[in-house]
């Protein structure tokens, strides 16, 4: 797409991974995400939710942080892959809260959710749409939303800014 003729017929649905973090994660990108593309419009926005497997004895972020600190290196979180926004957000939480948790990069949201619901990893982030059915079925427990303030559709769920000191 970056090398296509600018004729208005070739479009790319980009993501934060292709146009933000990729430039910092890949040594020699074959494109410049700023110079080689012309943004048209934002297409979607998803609210991410931090969820844990029910085996984790935590009903809040504070309880999770306490549990992780009491069990350094024993818990794992999954992401949709290295350099994805959920990977980088969790790494920021690890730094902000001084946590020792293992990153398990998976090949996408589906594999991450299967690993989380199956108990192979203990925590992760995903969009409201991806986690809703699992939360309703009691297979996952939501702890916080990725936002500076609470999400109107989940008003009882705190934001990361409210719950992770220094985030």
TORVO-97539 format. One record per residue (C-alpha): x, z, y; residue number from 1. Coordinates in steps of 0.1 Angstrom, whole numbers, plus 5000, padded with zeros to 4 digits. Layout:
// TORVO-97539
+------+------+------+-----+
:   px :   pz :   py : seq :
+------+------+------+-----+
:    X :    Z :    Y : NUM :
...
+------+------+------+-----+
//
This chain:
// TORVO-97539
+------+------+------+-----+
:   px :   pz :   py : seq :
+------+------+------+-----+
: 5000 : 5000 : 5000 :   1 :
: 5028 : 5008 : 5024 :   2 :
: 5042 : 4973 : 5019 :   3 :
: 5009 : 4954 : 5020 :   4 :
: 5000 : 4931 : 5048 :   5 :
: 4981 : 4950 : 5075 :   6 :
: 4950 : 4929 : 5071 :   7 :
: 4924 : 4957 : 5069 :   8 :
: 4916 : 4950 : 5032 :   9 :
: 4941 : 4973 : 5016 :  10 :
: 4932 : 5010 : 5018 :  11 :
: 4948 : 5042 : 5005 :  12 :
: 4930 : 5074 : 4998 :  13 :
: 4959 : 5097 : 5006 :  14 :
: 4962 : 5134 : 5000 :  15 :
: 4983 : 5163 : 5013 :  16 :
: 5007 : 5157 : 4983 :  17 :
: 5012 : 5120 : 4992 :  18 :
: 5015 : 5124 : 5029 :  19 :
: 5027 : 5159 : 5037 :  20 :
: 5046 : 5178 : 5009 :  21 :
: 5060 : 5147 : 4992 :  22 :
: 5083 : 5140 : 5022 :  23 :
: 5098 : 5174 : 5017 :  24 :
: 5098 : 5175 : 4979 :  25 :
: 5112 : 5140 : 4970 :  26 :
: 5148 : 5132 : 4981 :  27 :
: 5142 : 5095 : 4988 :  28 :
: 5106 : 5086 : 4993 :  29 :
: 5099 : 5049 : 4991 :  30 :
: 5078 : 5052 : 5022 :  31 :
: 5075 : 5071 : 5055 :  32 :
: 5041 : 5089 : 5054 :  33 :
: 5039 : 5088 : 5092 :  34 :
: 5053 : 5054 : 5101 :  35 :
: 5041 : 5033 : 5072 :  36 :
: 5004 : 5042 : 5073 :  37 :
: 4976 : 5042 : 5099 :  38 :
: 4951 : 5070 : 5094 :  39 :
: 4915 : 5059 : 5097 :  40 :
: 4895 : 5091 : 5091 :  41 :
: 4895 : 5123 : 5071 :  42 :
: 4874 : 5117 : 5040 :  43 :
: 4870 : 5151 : 5025 :  44 :
: 4879 : 5187 : 5028 :  45 :
: 4878 : 5212 : 4999 :  46 :
: 4879 : 5250 : 5001 :  47 :
: 4903 : 5264 : 4976 :  48 :
: 4896 : 5297 : 4957 :  49 :
: 4921 : 5320 : 4941 :  50 :
: 4908 : 5329 : 4907 :  51 :
: 4920 : 5350 : 4878 :  52 :
: 4913 : 5351 : 4841 :  53 :
: 4890 : 5380 : 4831 :  54 :
: 4918 : 5395 : 4811 :  55 :
: 4936 : 5404 : 4844 :  56 :
: 4925 : 5439 : 4854 :  57 :
: 4919 : 5430 : 4891 :  58 :
: 4887 : 5426 : 4910 :  59 :
: 4904 : 5421 : 4944 :  60 :
: 4936 : 5406 : 4958 :  61 :
: 4949 : 5441 : 4965 :  62 :
: 4944 : 5451 : 4928 :  63 :
: 4960 : 5418 : 4917 :  64 :
: 4991 : 5424 : 4938 :  65 :
: 4994 : 5459 : 4925 :  66 :
: 4991 : 5446 : 4889 :  67 :
: 5016 : 5419 : 4894 :  68 :
: 5041 : 5443 : 4910 :  69 :
: 5037 : 5467 : 4880 :  70 :
: 5043 : 5438 : 4856 :  71 :
: 5071 : 5417 : 4872 :  72 :
: 5076 : 5383 : 4855 :  73 :
: 5048 : 5388 : 4830 :  74 :
: 5020 : 5368 : 4847 :  75 :
: 5018 : 5331 : 4853 :  76 :
: 4999 : 5309 : 4877 :  77 :
: 4991 : 5273 : 4872 :  78 :
: 4991 : 5245 : 4897 :  79 :
: 4980 : 5209 : 4897 :  80 :
: 5017 : 5199 : 4898 :  81 :
: 5049 : 5205 : 4916 :  82 :
: 5046 : 5201 : 4953 :  83 :
: 5008 : 5201 : 4954 :  84 :
: 4991 : 5222 : 4981 :  85 :
: 4980 : 5249 : 4955 :  86 :
: 5016 : 5252 : 4943 :  87 :
: 5030 : 5256 : 4978 :  88 :
: 5002 : 5280 : 4988 :  89 :
: 5010 : 5302 : 4958 :  90 :
: 5047 : 5301 : 4965 :  91 :
: 5040 : 5312 : 5001 :  92 :
: 5019 : 5341 : 4987 :  93 :
: 5048 : 5350 : 4963 :  94 :
: 5072 : 5351 : 4993 :  95 :
: 5048 : 5369 : 5016 :  96 :
: 5038 : 5396 : 4991 :  97 :
: 5072 : 5397 : 4972 :  98 :
: 5057 : 5388 : 4938 :  99 :
: 5075 : 5379 : 4906 : 100 :
: 5051 : 5354 : 4888 : 101 :
: 5059 : 5323 : 4869 : 102 :
: 5048 : 5289 : 4881 : 103 :
: 5034 : 5266 : 4854 : 104 :
: 5030 : 5231 : 4868 : 105 :
: 5003 : 5211 : 4850 : 106 :
: 4993 : 5175 : 4851 : 107 :
: 4962 : 5179 : 4873 : 108 :
: 4932 : 5201 : 4880 : 109 :
: 4916 : 5195 : 4846 : 110 :
: 4946 : 5207 : 4826 : 111 :
: 4951 : 5236 : 4850 : 112 :
: 4915 : 5248 : 4846 : 113 :
: 4916 : 5244 : 4808 : 114 :
: 4948 : 5266 : 4808 : 115 :
: 4933 : 5292 : 4830 : 116 :
: 4899 : 5294 : 4813 : 117 :
: 4917 : 5295 : 4779 : 118 :
: 4939 : 5324 : 4791 : 119 :
: 4972 : 5306 : 4788 : 120 :
: 4979 : 5313 : 4825 : 121 :
: 4964 : 5343 : 4844 : 122 :
: 4957 : 5329 : 4879 : 123 :
: 4955 : 5298 : 4900 : 124 :
: 4937 : 5280 : 4928 : 125 :
: 4911 : 5253 : 4927 : 126 :
: 4883 : 5240 : 4948 : 127 :
: 4849 : 5257 : 4949 : 128 :
: 4834 : 5228 : 4929 : 129 :
: 4859 : 5231 : 4901 : 130 :
: 4856 : 5268 : 4896 : 131 :
: 4819 : 5274 : 4903 : 132 :
: 4806 : 5269 : 4867 : 133 :
: 4834 : 5290 : 4852 : 134 :
: 4828 : 5319 : 4877 : 135 :
: 4790 : 5318 : 4870 : 136 :
: 4798 : 5319 : 4832 : 137 :
: 4821 : 5349 : 4837 : 138 :
: 4852 : 5329 : 4825 : 139 :
: 4870 : 5333 : 4858 : 140 :
: 4869 : 5359 : 4886 : 141 :
: 4873 : 5348 : 4922 : 142 :
: 4894 : 5369 : 4946 : 143 :
: 4898 : 5350 : 4978 : 144 :
: 4894 : 5317 : 4996 : 145 :
: 4922 : 5297 : 5012 : 146 :
: 4912 : 5300 : 5048 : 147 :
: 4918 : 5320 : 5080 : 148 :
: 4882 : 5333 : 5078 : 149 :
: 4855 : 5336 : 5052 : 150 :
: 4838 : 5305 : 5038 : 151 :
: 4801 : 5305 : 5047 : 152 :
: 4790 : 5295 : 5012 : 153 :
: 4809 : 5325 : 4997 : 154 :
: 4805 : 5351 : 5024 : 155 :
: 4814 : 5380 : 5001 : 156 :
: 4848 : 5365 : 4992 : 157 :
: 4876 : 5375 : 5016 : 158 :
: 4901 : 5350 : 5030 : 159 :
: 4938 : 5350 : 5021 : 160 :
: 4946 : 5359 : 5057 : 161 :
: 4925 : 5391 : 5053 : 162 :
: 4940 : 5400 : 5019 : 163 :
: 4977 : 5390 : 5017 : 164 :
: 4999 : 5407 : 5043 : 165 :
: 5021 : 5382 : 5061 : 166 :
: 5003 : 5351 : 5047 : 167 :
+------+------+------+-----+
//
